[in-house]
């Protein structure tokens, strides 16, 4: 009988690792041994800090009611170790992605697994949820030839969104972040579009220009004021941040009132109604897989921890976020 170690959020600021035997494998199930799983810093730090609201979560594999104790996470890559009698044996040895909490092994229906493209490394595949989010953000923003675009926030979703936007023939693409490591990350790769490296977002707004399209991806609701102030007449602001319980005063009484700026709520759990007649989740996943193969985001992994050291990983993200881009759990061979 297999056992699994699973990360549990037990209280604000506290995670523990619990080991328990897995149930017996049913005839229509497979056993997956985890290779790596990525921490989604924006969402998971809200859980870690107890700042999440009580609402339906975006991923079906995670508890729909967020409350402690909670197994959480949704970026898991593993290899199929065993298959039930009714499962096609071609699954054996296959690398798969699952929207699964951080755990060393798990049992699943094959229908809940997504096989990795043949040439994609597991660590790149860990970025699938964030890349799908980035694809959704760009689709909701619908950039136009020659537009000026700004991405506020260069966490992992911001980096991936900027990387996709960098493939568009824009007049200008500006990335903004207050953390030096993040602000410089995309420039290291010699991207085709020349990016403006600007001062941190909390400096004087006069350092920024006016933009046709702005993405607010900082996780800080107060930054919406910066986005509004620097969006041109009839421009669009795509809000991709999940703020949880965080609140801020938003200035809608100034230039916003006459600007006809569109505020677009973007969330990856659904397809935009304008696209849903032609797009579904499987088509969007295919676009995300192709983008992962082009961008190879594993280059942005800055720390790898064993699951046993999970408390250190979250403490790092909580206390010294300026030292990280992406943190992953490595489950060994």
Residue pairs with C-beta under 8 A, 6 or more apart in sequence:
1 21
1 22
1 24
2 21
2 22
2 31
2 105
3 19
3 20
3 21
3 22
3 105
4 19
4 20
4 21
4 22
4 103
4 104
4 105
4 106
5 17
5 18
5 19
5 103
5 104
5 307
5 308
6 17
6 18
6 19
6 20
6 71
6 101
6 102
6 103
6 104
7 15
7 16
7 17
7 71
7 72
7 73
7 101
7 102
7 103
7 307
7 310
7 329
8 15
8 16
8 17
8 18
8 69
8 70
8 71
9 15
9 47
9 48
9 68
9 69
9 70
9 71
9 72
10 16
10 68
10 69
11 50
11 68
12 48
12 49
12 50
13 48
13 49
13 50
13 318
14 311
15 48
15 310
15 311
15 314
16 311
17 307
17 308
17 310
22 31
22 105
22 106
22 107
23 107
25 31
25 82
25 84
25 107
26 84
26 107
27 84
27 85
27 86
27 87
28 84
28 86
28 87
28 109
28 110
29 84
29 87
29 107
29 108
29 109
29 110
30 80
30 81
30 82
30 83
30 84
30 87
30 91
30 107
30 108
30 109
30 110
30 113
31 80
31 81
31 82
31 83
31 105
31 106
31 107
32 78
32 79
32 80
32 81
32 96
32 98
32 105
32 106
32 107
32 108
32 113
33 78
33 79
33 81
33 104
33 105
33 331
34 76
34 77
34 78
34 100
34 103
34 104
34 105
34 106
34 331
35 77
35 78
35 79
35 95
35 122
35 331
36 76
36 77
36 122
36 123
36 126
36 328
36 329
36 330
36 331
37 73
37 75
37 76
37 77
37 100
37 102
37 103
37 126
37 328
37 329
37 331
38 75
38 126
38 127
38 130
38 326
38 327
38 328
38 329
39 73
39 75
39 102
39 313
39 314
39 317
39 326
39 327
39 328
39 329
40 73
40 74
40 75
40 129
40 130
40 156
41 155
41 156
41 317
41 321
41 324
41 326
41 327
42 155
42 157
42 219
42 241
42 242
43 242
44 72
44 73
44 314
44 317
45 51
45 314
45 317
45 318
46 52
46 242
46 244
46 245
47 66
47 70
47 72
48 314
48 317
48 318
49 318
50 68
51 244
51 245
51 246
52 66
52 244
52 245
53 66
53 244
53 245
54 65
54 66
54 67
55 66
56 64
57 63
57 64
57 66
58 74
58 267
58 268
58 269
59 74
59 99
59 129
59 269
60 99
61 74
61 98
61 99
61 100
61 101
61 112
62 71
62 72
62 73
62 74
62 99
62 101
63 70
63 71
63 72
66 72
71 101
71 102
71 103
72 101
72 102
73 100
73 101
73 102
74 99
74 100
74 101
74 129
75 99
75 126
75 127
75 128
75 129
75 130
76 97
76 98
76 99
76 100
76 101
76 102
76 103
76 106
76 126
77 95
77 96
77 97
77 98
77 116
77 122
77 123
77 125
77 126
78 95
78 96
78 98
78 105
78 106
78 331
79 93
79 94
79 95
79 96
80 91
80 92
80 93
80 94
80 96
80 113
81 92
81 105
82 92
83 89
83 91
83 92
87 110
88 110
91 110
94 115
94 116
95 115
95 116
95 122
95 125
96 113
96 114
96 115
96 116
97 113
97 114
97 115
97 116
97 125
97 128
98 106
98 108
98 112
98 113
98 114
99 112
99 129
100 106
100 108
102 307
102 310
102 329
104 307
104 331
114 128
114 285
116 122
116 125
117 289
117 293
119 293
120 289
120 292
120 293
121 298
123 298
123 301
123 328
124 292
124 293
124 296
124 297
124 298
125 292
126 298
126 328
127 156
127 160
127 292
127 297
127 298
127 326
128 285
128 288
128 289
128 292
129 268
130 156
130 157
130 160
130 297
131 160
131 288
131 291
131 292
131 295
131 297
132 268
132 284
132 285
132 288
133 157
133 160
133 240
133 268
134 157
134 160
134 161
134 163
134 164
134 288
134 291
135 164
135 284
135 287
135 288
135 291
136 266
136 267
136 268
136 271
136 272
136 284
137 157
137 161
137 215
137 217
137 238
137 240
137 266
138 161
138 164
138 165
139 272
139 275
139 279
139 284
140 238
140 264
140 266
140 272
141 149
141 213
141 215
141 236
141 238
141 264
141 266
142 236
143 149
143 165
143 168
143 170
143 213
144 212
144 213
145 168
145 169
145 170
146 169
146 170
146 171
147 170
147 171
147 211
147 212
147 213
148 170
148 171
148 172
148 174
148 209
148 210
148 211
148 212
148 213
148 232
149 165
149 168
149 170
149 172
149 173
149 174
149 211
149 212
149 213
149 214
149 215
150 173
150 174
150 175
150 176
150 208
150 211
150 213
150 214
150 215
150 227
150 230
151 158
151 161
151 162
151 165
151 173
151 174
151 175
151 176
151 214
151 215
151 217
152 158
152 176
152 177
152 201
152 214
152 215
152 216
152 217
152 218
152 223
152 226
152 227
153 176
153 177
153 201
153 215
153 216
153 217
153 218
153 219
153 223
153 241
154 162
154 175
154 176
154 177
154 179
154 182
154 183
154 185
154 186
155 177
155 182
155 217
155 218
155 219
156 297
156 300
156 325
156 326
157 217
157 240
158 175
158 177
158 182
158 215
158 217
158 218
159 182
159 185
159 186
159 297
159 300
159 325
160 291
160 295
160 297
161 215
161 217
161 240
162 173
162 175
162 186
162 195
163 186
163 191
163 291
163 295
163 297
164 291
164 295
165 173
166 173
166 186
166 191
166 192
166 193
166 195
167 192
170 193
172 196
172 209
173 193
173 195
173 196
174 195
174 196
174 198
174 208
174 209
174 211
175 183
175 186
175 195
175 196
175 197
175 198
176 183
176 198
176 200
176 201
176 208
177 183
177 200
177 201
177 218
178 200
178 201
178 202
179 200
179 321
179 322
180 322
181 302
181 322
181 323
181 324
181 325
182 325
183 197
183 198
183 200
184 197
185 300
185 325
186 195
187 195
187 197
189 299
198 207
198 208
199 207
201 218
201 223
201 226
205 226
205 229
205 230
208 226
208 229
208 230
209 230
210 230
210 231
210 232
210 235
211 230
211 231
211 232
211 235
212 231
212 232
212 235
212 236
213 231
213 235
213 236
213 237
213 238
214 227
214 230
214 231
214 235
214 236
214 237
214 238
215 237
215 238
215 240
216 223
216 224
216 227
216 237
216 238
216 239
216 240
216 241
217 240
217 241
218 241
219 241
219 242
219 243
219 246
220 241
220 243
220 246
220 248
221 241
221 243
221 246
221 247
221 248
221 250
222 248
222 249
222 250
224 237
224 239
224 248
224 250
225 248
225 250
225 251
227 237
228 237
228 250
228 251
228 252
228 255
228 256
228 259
228 261
229 254
229 255
231 237
231 259
231 261
233 259
233 260
233 261
234 259
234 260
234 261
234 262
235 259
235 261
235 262
236 261
236 262
236 264
237 261
237 262
237 263
237 264
238 264
238 266
239 263
239 264
239 265
239 266
240 266
240 267
271 279
271 280
271 281
271 284
272 279
297 326
300 325
300 326
301 325
301 326
301 327
301 328
302 323
302 324
302 325
302 326
302 327
303 313
303 316
303 323
303 324
303 326
303 327
303 328
304 327
304 328
304 329
304 330
305 312
305 313
305 327
305 328
305 329
305 330
306 329
306 330
306 331
306 332
307 329
307 331
310 329
313 327
313 329
316 323
316 324
316 327
317 324
317 327
